[in-house]
């Protein structure tokens, strides 16, 4: 009887052990499957993040404007292809360096650093600033730059974002227009006959040449803004 009881207890123990082993194997399989799923999801997330980064990078590199990000020390932490092409340097030689370390002239460095400090101090977007810089070939460019803060998770400024638009063509057209206007004004002022121009709305003088000044005794400054009613009833 004792031997039979021992056999029975041994079988029960073996059965319990087998059941425990089966339960453990089931839990291991379930946990393994769960881990595989988590790993697959994490890998998919990482794949999606890499794809998003590549997409964002493609977007900023496709922008013809100069896009850059700086840290508090004024060191570039991100640039787009336009910046690298403008400076004729690979990205790895620009990121981590300041404008002073990249060979900008002292007056440009002073102006750039002044605007950077103002952006950090005020933590707000700065008005557009027009700056002249020379590219790697020595060609003069006019850039209109806007700087604004990038906020961190704490809501405070963590980096500075800058976008520079090349307005060289516009500046050249404006300069050509000024020269043309100056030339035409010189012609008008030196004509031996009185020449004047009035606006279409109130018929007020907007130009009065030297011959008119000599004829009437009124200078251009005295005539501009006045109409015939200021001289006659």
C-alpha positions in Angstrom: 0.0 0.0 0.0 2.8 2.4 0.9 4.6 1.5 -2.4 1.4 2.2 -4.3 0.9 5.5 -2.6 4.5 6.5 -3.4 3.9 5.6 -7.0 0.7 7.6 -7.1 2.4 10.6 -5.5 5.3 10.4 -7.9 3.0 10.3 -10.9 1.0 13.2 -9.6 4.3 15.1 -9.1 5.4 14.2 -12.6 2.1 15.3 -14.0 2.2 18.6 -12.1 5.8 19.0 -13.3 4.8 18.3 -16.9 1.8 20.7 -16.6 4.1 23.4 -15.1 6.6 22.8 -17.9 3.8 23.1 -20.5 2.5 26.3 -19.0 6.1 27.7 -18.9 6.7 26.8 -22.5 3.4 28.4 -23.4 4.3 31.5 -21.6 7.7 31.5 -23.2 6.2 31.1 -26.6 3.6 33.9 -25.9 6.4 36.2 -24.6 8.6 35.3 -27.5 5.8 36.1 -30.0 5.1 39.3 -28.1 8.7 40.3 -28.2 8.9 39.5 -31.9 5.9 41.7 -32.4 7.4 44.6 -30.3 10.7 44.3 -32.2 8.9 44.3 -35.6 6.8 47.4 -34.5 10.0 49.1 -33.2 11.8 48.3 -36.4 8.9 49.6 -38.4 8.8 52.8 -36.4 12.6 53.2 -36.9 12.1 52.6 -40.6 9.4 55.2 -40.8 11.5 57.7 -38.9 14.4 57.1 -41.2 12.1 57.6 -44.2 10.7 60.8 -42.7 14.2 62.1 -42.0 15.2 61.3 -45.6 12.0 63.1 -46.9 12.6 66.2 -44.7 16.3 66.2 -45.8 15.2 65.9 -49.5 12.8 68.8 -49.0 15.3 71.2 -47.4 18.1 70.2 -49.8 15.7 70.9 -52.7 15.1 74.4 -51.5 17.3 76.9 -53.3 17.3 79.2 -50.3 20.1 78.9 -47.7 18.6 77.0 -44.6 20.7 76.6 -41.4 20.3 75.9 -37.7 22.7 77.1 -35.0 23.2 76.4 -31.3 23.7 79.0 -28.6 27.4 79.2 -29.3 26.7 80.1 -33.0 27.9 76.8 -34.3 26.0 75.3 -37.2 24.1 72.1 -36.3 22.3 71.6 -39.6 22.6 73.1 -43.1 21.0 72.4 -46.4 22.8 71.8 -49.7 22.4 75.4 -50.8 24.6 76.5 -47.8 27.3 73.9 -48.7 27.3 75.0 -52.3 27.4 78.7 -51.4 30.5 78.1 -49.2 31.9 75.4 -51.5 32.5 73.1 -48.5 31.2 69.7 -47.6 28.6 69.6 -44.9 31.0 67.9 -42.4 33.4 70.9 -42.7 30.6 73.4 -41.9 28.6 71.7 -39.1 30.1 72.3 -35.7 31.8 75.6 -36.8 31.0 79.3 -36.5 30.9 81.9 -39.3 34.2 83.3 -37.9 35.8 79.9 -38.2 34.5 79.6 -41.8 36.4 82.6 -43.0 33.7 85.3 -43.1 35.1 88.8 -43.0 35.1 90.6 -39.7 32.3 93.1 -40.5 30.0 90.3 -41.7 30.8 88.2 -38.6 30.0 91.2 -36.3 26.7 91.8 -38.1 25.7 88.1 -38.1 26.6 87.6 -34.4 24.7 90.8 -33.4 21.5 89.4 -35.0 22.1 86.0 -33.5 22.4 87.5 -30.0 19.2 89.5 -30.5 17.3 86.4 -31.5 18.5 84.5 -28.5 17.8 87.4 -26.2 14.3 88.2 -27.4 13.3 84.6 -28.4 11.3 86.0 -31.3 11.6 86.2 -35.1 13.8 89.0 -36.2 12.9 91.4 -39.1 14.5 90.5 -42.4 18.1 91.7 -42.7 19.8 92.4 -46.0 23.5 91.4 -46.0 26.2 91.2 -48.6 28.5 88.2 -48.7 30.9 86.8 -51.2 30.6 83.2 -52.3 33.6 80.8 -52.7 34.3 82.3 -56.1 34.5 85.8 -54.8 31.2 86.9 -56.3 29.2 89.4 -54.3 25.7 88.3 -53.3 23.0 90.1 -51.4 21.1 87.8 -49.0 17.9 88.6 -47.2 18.0 86.6 -43.9 15.2 85.8 -41.5 16.1 84.3 -38.1 13.7 82.8 -35.6 13.8 80.6 -32.5 13.3 76.9 -32.4 11.8 75.8 -29.2 12.7 72.8 -27.1 10.5 70.5 -25.1 10.6 72.9 -22.2 9.1 75.7 -24.4 12.4 77.7 -24.4 14.6 78.5 -27.3 17.0 75.6 -28.0 18.3 76.5 -31.5 18.2 79.3 -34.0 16.7 78.7 -37.5 17.8 80.9 -40.3 16.7 81.2 -43.9 18.6 83.3 -46.4 17.1 84.3 -49.8 19.5 85.4 -52.5 18.2 88.8 -53.7 21.2 89.8 -55.8 19.2 90.0 -59.0 16.6 92.2 -57.3 19.2 94.5 -55.8 20.9 94.8 -59.2 17.6 95.7 -60.8 17.0 98.3 -58.1 20.4 99.8 -58.6 19.9 99.9 -62.4 16.6 101.7 -61.8 18.2 104.2 -59.5 20.9 104.9 -62.0 18.2 105.3 -64.8 16.1 107.6 -62.6 19.2 109.7 -61.7 20.1 110.0 -65.4 16.6 111.0 -66.5 16.4 113.5 -63.6 19.7 115.0 -64.7 18.4 115.4 -68.2 15.2 117.0 -67.0 17.0 119.3 -64.6 19.4 120.5 -67.3 16.8 121.2 -70.0 16.7 124.9 -70.8 12.9 124.9 -70.7 10.5 124.6 -67.7 9.5 121.0 -67.0 7.1 120.0 -64.3 5.2 116.9 -63.4 1.9 116.8 -61.4 0.1 113.8 -59.8 -3.1 112.6 -61.4 -5.2 112.8 -58.3 -4.8 116.3 -56.8 -2.7 117.8 -59.6 0.0 118.6 -57.1 3.6 119.2 -58.3 5.9 116.3 -57.9 8.8 117.7 -59.9 10.0 121.1 -60.9 13.2 121.6 -62.8 15.9 124.2 -62.6 14.6 126.2 -65.5 11.3 126.5 -63.7 13.1 127.6 -60.6 15.0 130.4 -62.5 11.7 131.5 -64.2 9.5 131.7 -61.1 11.9 131.9 -58.2 10.3 128.9 -56.6 12.6 126.0 -55.8 11.7 122.4 -56.4 11.3 121.9 -52.6 8.9 124.8 -52.5 6.8 123.6 -55.4 6.6 119.8 -54.6 3.3 119.1 -52.8 1.6 122.3 -53.9 -1.0 122.9 -56.6 -2.0 125.9 -58.7 -4.6 126.8 -56.1 -1.7 127.7 -53.8 -0.7 130.4 -56.3 -3.9 131.5 -57.9 -7.6 131.9 -56.9 
